[in-house]
């Protein structure tokens, strides 16, 4: 699960991590009031108006309706903040991560202007090779870290953290020194890093990223930006975080799948996949690519799916505008093949499917499942193996 920058900063602030003064706004008037308050508190007219969407590259992005305006704008005065907010609200921001369709901005973060001396990069994530949290830091803050990793990998420093002890002071100081910091700034950075790591663990994050991490002229350290992604399997421990979910920022199909307890990820291909089991789903996607096509989704209906869930899964796949065909690949264990067949038949009748459909069933009640499909009177192509099923659906969609 992802949250907005302003929400991530609130969590960091609660964990003791220094962040700039800021306030979220849901209207241009709220933006003006927030800016006026910040100007009064900081005795500086400089404020920053920041679009809040679930995508990076906002500063370099541009609004479709206002090509001259980026997603992050430094302004002077509360009036200028309101004027900028009026343009941003309801407009579509296109960044390198949104794709050409962009995302509509419905909320803004009004933040104090900062004295920027240096911008760094900092992130914590799980390294599955070591089974440990890894701290990544770089002097190339404010840039796309993917570009840095490709062109200057030596500028990214990594530190694996022992989960039994957490991030120790000497490790935090080492990272600070690697970033070229010294004196009181290095000490402040070390303190920042320990609190940052503790926040990652406390909130069960899968990614906690600050880009840029700010060093001010006075040598202070602030999280100028914040990106947080959480492990969905741990959200039952953090109801206050789960309540931060912004459904307007999520893919409607993925959101509907979540409501049905389905594992679904939309992709860019044209062949929809409905499979039970993550491993079998990956194999199905691979063999579709092997025969020259691209999967339109990853969808695992799980081992104990009901007929209703199967029907819902089929409907979700069918809504993809790029869909040219569907491959159902089920190995019946706990999941019975006749249940799958009933769900597919019901969904096809309800949706009125207009693209080719290939079904491969094996396992529990397979004969009954095939019989139900054969007697349905629907245009369903049966396959005896995964290879045959993939070949058929690829041929039928060309």
KETIVEX-476868 format. One record per residue (C-alpha): residue number from 0; x, y, z. Coordinates in steps of 0.02 Angstrom, whole numbers, padded with zeros to 5 digits, m for minus. Layout:
! residues N
 pos      u      v      w
 NUM      X      Y      Z
...
This chain:
! residues 398
 pos      u      v      w
   0  00000  00000  00000
   1  00061  00175 m00044
   2  00023  00339  00041
   3  00049  00522 m00003
   4  00202  00625  00040
   5  00112  00727  00173
   6  00051  00568  00257
   7  00225  00491  00255
   8  00296  00649  00332
   9  00168  00643  00473
  10  00225  00466  00514
  11  00408  00518  00507
  12  00372  00668  00619
  13  00288  00554  00746
  14  00444  00444  00742
  15  00555  00593  00782
  16  00625  00616  00606
  17  00649  00802  00564
  18  00533  00862  00425
  19  00492  01039  00365
  20  00337  01130  00428
  21  00192  01095  00311
  22  00005  01077  00295
  23 m00106  00983  00173
  24 m00237  01081  00073
  25 m00391  01019 m00019
  26 m00440  01187 m00096
  27 m00356  01345 m00157
  28 m00421  01442 m00006
  29 m00350  01311  00112
  30 m00185  01328  00021
  31 m00187  01517  00049
  32 m00226  01497  00235
  33 m00089  01365  00255
  34  00038  01475  00166
  35 m00007  01626  00273
  36  00016  01522  00431
  37  00186  01459  00374
  38  00243  01634  00328
  39  00194  01693  00501
  40  00282  01549  00588
  41  00443  01554  00487
  42  00454  01742  00455
  43  00487  01703  00271
  44  00375  01733  00122
  45  00444  01583  00027
  46  00330  01430  00024
  47  00322  01277 m00086
  48  00163  01211 m00167
  49  00180  01023 m00197
  50  00060  00912 m00293
  51  00010  00754 m00200
  52 m00004  00601 m00313
  53  00062  00424 m00301
  54  00203  00451 m00425
  55  00380  00517 m00426
  56  00459  00647 m00537
  57  00331  00780 m00490
  58  00455  00922 m00499
  59  00502  00878 m00678
  60  00323  00838 m00726
  61  00204  00955 m00816
  62  00017  00986 m00809
  63 m00079  00950 m00968
  64 m00186  01105 m00941
  65 m00037  01214 m00890
  66  00122  01155 m00980
  67  00223  01296 m00903
  68  00187  01231 m00728
  69  00274  01086 m00641
  70  00207  00981 m00500
  71  00314  01071 m00371
  72  00317  01262 m00370
  73  00413  01383 m00257
  74  00314  01544 m00232
  75  00320  01703 m00128
  76  00169  01752 m00025
  77  00001  01675  00019
  78 m00081  01755 m00133
  79  00041  01672 m00252
  80  00014  01506 m00164
  81 m00174  01521 m00191
  82 m00151  01570 m00374
  83 m00038  01419 m00404
  84 m00156  01304 m00310
  85 m00303  01359 m00419
  86 m00208  01301 m00572
  87 m00152  01137 m00495
  88 m00316  01078 m00420
  89 m00412  00969 m00541
  90 m00273  00973 m00671
  91 m00184  00821 m00739
  92  00000  00803 m00694
  93  00107  00698 m00811
  94  00272  00631 m00744
  95  00394  00497 m00797
  96  00304  00377 m00678
  97  00122  00416 m00720
  98  00133  00379 m00905
  99  00058  00494 m01037
 100 m00115  00484 m00959
 101 m00054  00572 m00801
 102 m00146  00589 m00635
 103 m00272  00718 m00576
 104 m00214  00821 m00427
 105 m00343  00830 m00287
 106 m00233  00882 m00141
 107 m00080  00990 m00113
 108  00054  01004  00020
 109  00099  01182  00069
 110  00274  01181  00143
 111  00397  01306  00212
 112  00539  01360  00099
 113  00706  01288  00153
 114  00887  01345  00142
 115  00958  01209  00029
 116  01145  01180  00041
 117  01151  00998 m00015
 118  01029  00865 m00075
 119  01059  00681 m00034
 120  00966  00519 m00065
 121  00912  00396  00070
 122  00805  00239  00067
 123  00772  00082  00167
 124  00705 m00077  00089
 125  00710 m00265  00111
 126  00852 m00357  00024
 127  00778 m00528 m00009
 128  00949 m00603 m00047
 129  01010 m00569  00131
 130  00841 m00566  00217
 131  00888 m00401  00298
 132  00839 m00220  00287
 133  00964 m00124  00180
 134  00999  00061  00195
 135  01043  00145  00030
 136  01118  00320  00025
 137  01193  00429 m00109
 138  01262  00604 m00133
 139  01157  00616 m00292
 140  00996  00671 m00209
 141  00856  00750 m00308
 142  00893  00644 m00460
 143  00809  00486 m00524
 144  00899  00352 m00424
 145  00878  00230 m00570
 146  00985  00344 m00678
 147  01117  00356 m00541
 148  01119  00167 m00520
 149  01146  00144 m00706
 150  01273  00281 m00740
 151  01362  00299 m00572
 152  01332  00143 m00465
 153  01485  00183 m00361
 154  01392  00335 m00292
 155  01262  00227 m00204
 156  01317  00162 m00033
 157  01229  00012  00045
 158  01227 m00047  00225
 159  01141 m00209  00276
 160  01066 m00201  00452
 161  01069 m00346  00574
 162  00887 m00367  00631
 163  00941 m00425  00804
 164  01026 m00259  00843
 165  00951 m00131  00725
 166  01051  00011  00651
 167  01192  00048  00773
 168  01268  00218  00803
 169  01436  00174  00726
 170  01348  00110  00569
 171  01247  00270  00555
 172  01405  00374  00575
 173  01491  00271  00440
 174  01349  00310  00319
 175  01361  00495  00363
 176  01548  00494  00328
 177  01520  00402  00164
 178  01406  00547  00115
 179  01548  00668  00145
 180  01476  00742  00305
 181  01576  00787  00461
 182  01563  00878  00626
 183  01391  00919  00695
 184  01307  00882  00528
 185  01375  00704  00531
 186  01310  00683  00708
 187  01139  00749  00659
 188  01137  00635  00509
 189  01180  00484  00618
 190  01035  00525  00735
 191  00922  00551  00584
 192  00970  00381  00512
 193  00935  00284  00672
 194  00761  00362  00688
 195  00731  00334  00502
 196  00774  00148  00516
 197  00668  00129  00673
 198  00519  00207  00580
 199  00542  00083  00437
 200  00533 m00064  00557
 201  00397  00009  00668
 202  00277  00038  00524
 203  00315 m00125  00430
 204  00369 m00033  00273
 205  00424 m00119  00115
 206  00505  00044  00056
 207  00542  00207  00145
 208  00626  00335  00033
 209  00682  00516  00055
 210  00734  00603 m00104
 211  00798  00730 m00078
 212  00866  00723  00098
 213  00910  00903  00137
 214  01064  00977  00220
 215  01031  01159  00262
 216  01156  01301  00268
 217  01156  01285  00457
 218  01201  01101  00444
 219  01030  01033  00493
 220  00956  00876  00414
 221  00776  00866  00350
 222  00668  00747  00250
 223  00622  00865  00108
 224  00520  00729  00023
 225  00454  00561  00083
 226  00388  00405 m00001
 227  00321  00258  00098
 228  00256  00089  00040
 229  00191 m00038  00165
 230  00182 m00227  00173
 231 m00003 m00266  00146
 232  00014 m00423  00252
 233  00059 m00317  00405
 234 m00078 m00186  00390
 235 m00186 m00276  00518
 236 m00060 m00210  00646
 237 m00076 m00030  00584
 238 m00258  00017  00564
 239 m00212  00202  00569
 240 m00100  00176  00417
 241 m00228  00073  00323
 242 m00350  00217  00349
 243 m00232  00328  00247
 244 m00268  00233  00087
 245 m00319  00347 m00057
 246 m00427  00240 m00171
 247 m00430  00377 m00304
 248 m00244  00343 m00332
 249 m00263  00156 m00354
 250 m00301  00056 m00510
 251 m00491  00023 m00506
 252 m00467 m00157 m00562
 253 m00334 m00191 m00429
 254 m00445 m00110 m00299
 255 m00593 m00218 m00348
 256 m00482 m00372 m00345
 257 m00425 m00328 m00169
 258 m00608 m00319 m00114
 259 m00630 m00498 m00176
 260 m00466 m00554 m00096
 261 m00387 m00587 m00266
 262 m00203 m00561 m00308
 263 m00210 m00452 m00464
 264 m00085 m00341 m00552
 265 m00126 m00254 m00716
 266  00006 m00267 m00854
 267  00026 m00196 m01030
 268 m00010 m00352 m01134
 269 m00165 m00415 m01223
 270 m00195 m00592 m01155
 271 m00286 m00601 m00990
 272 m00235 m00738 m00868
 273 m00337 m00821 m00731
 274 m00235 m00949 m00634
 275 m00231 m01026 m00461
 276 m00064 m01015 m00374
 277  00070 m00881 m00392
 278  00200 m01001 m00464
 279  00080 m01069 m00594
 280  00028 m00891 m00636
 281  00209 m00842 m00668
 282  00235 m00997 m00775
 283  00078 m00956 m00875
 284  00138 m00779 m00906
 285  00309 m00843 m00958
 286  00241 m00966 m01085
 287  00127 m00834 m01161
 288  00282 m00727 m01189
 289  00375 m00879 m01256
 290  00247 m00898 m01395
 291  00260 m00715 m01443
 292  00123 m00623 m01348
 293  00113 m00522 m01188
 294  00008 m00556 m01032
 295 m00121 m00423 m00987
 296 m00117 m00462 m00802
 297 m00060 m00570 m00659
 298 m00210 m00646 m00572
 299 m00206 m00781 m00439
 300 m00380 m00833 m00381
 301 m00305 m00935 m00239
 302 m00331 m01113 m00184
 303 m00500 m01092 m00100
 304 m00591 m00974 m00217
 305 m00780 m00984 m00228
 306 m00885 m00979 m00386
 307 m00924 m00797 m00347
 308 m00740 m00751 m00334
 309 m00702 m00838 m00497
 310 m00843 m00741 m00580
 311 m00777 m00579 m00507
 312 m00601 m00619 m00568
 313 m00664 m00651 m00743
 314 m00758 m00486 m00744
 315 m00603 m00391 m00688
 316 m00499 m00467 m00829
 317 m00635 m00430 m00957
 318 m00635 m00243 m00918
 319 m00460 m00219 m00990
 320 m00481 m00113 m01148
 321 m00326 m00193 m01227
 322 m00389 m00370 m01202
 323 m00382 m00484 m01354
 324 m00402 m00654 m01271
 325 m00411 m00745 m01104
 326 m00318 m00899 m01044
 327 m00386 m00993 m00893
 328 m00258 m01114 m00821
 329 m00315 m01209 m00666
 330 m00235 m01354 m00574
 331 m00369 m01416 m00457
 332 m00314 m01464 m00282
 333 m00414 m01376 m00149
 334 m00486 m01277 m00294
 335 m00605 m01393 m00387
 336 m00612 m01385 m00576
 337 m00802 m01390 m00579
 338 m00806 m01233 m00470
 339 m00694 m01146 m00594
 340 m00802 m01205 m00739
 341 m00962 m01140 m00657
 342 m00881 m00972 m00621
 343 m00816 m00954 m00799
 344 m00984 m01003 m00875
 345 m01079 m00881 m00764
 346 m00957 m00740 m00800
 347 m00958 m00768 m00989
 348 m01148 m00765 m00992
 349 m01154 m00608 m00886
 350 m01013 m00513 m00972
 351 m01052 m00567 m01150
 352 m00871 m00607 m01192
 353 m00817 m00555 m01367
 354 m00635 m00614 m01364
 355 m00566 m00792 m01380
 356 m00562 m00896 m01222
 357 m00451 m01048 m01194
 358 m00472 m01154 m01037
 359 m00351 m01286 m00973
 360 m00408 m01386 m00821
 361 m00317 m01523 m00725
 362 m00342 m01601 m00554
 363 m00491 m01622 m00438
 364 m00657 m01648 m00530
 365 m00573 m01610 m00697
 366 m00692 m01722 m00796
 367 m00844 m01638 m00720
 368 m00769 m01467 m00755
 369 m00736 m01509 m00937
 370 m00910 m01581 m00955
 371 m00989 m01422 m00888
 372 m00888 m01315 m01010
 373 m00928 m01431 m01156
 374 m01114 m01428 m01122
 375 m01123 m01240 m01091
 376 m01150 m01197 m01274
 377 m01021 m01057 m01259
 378 m00872 m01025 m01372
 379 m00742 m01097 m01255
 380 m00587 m01184 m01324
 381 m00521 m01327 m01218
 382 m00336 m01373 m01204
 383 m00252 m01526 m01132
 384 m00088 m01447 m01078
 385 m00019 m01277 m01034
 386  00088 m01276 m01191
 387 m00061 m01314 m01300
 388 m00168 m01184 m01211
 389 m00038 m01047 m01233
 390 m00011 m01089 m01416
 391 m00198 m01086 m01450
 392 m00234 m00920 m01366
 393 m00085 m00835 m01448
 394 m00137 m00899 m01621
 395 m00318 m00849 m01593
 396 m00272 m00671 m01544
 397 m00154 m00635 m01689
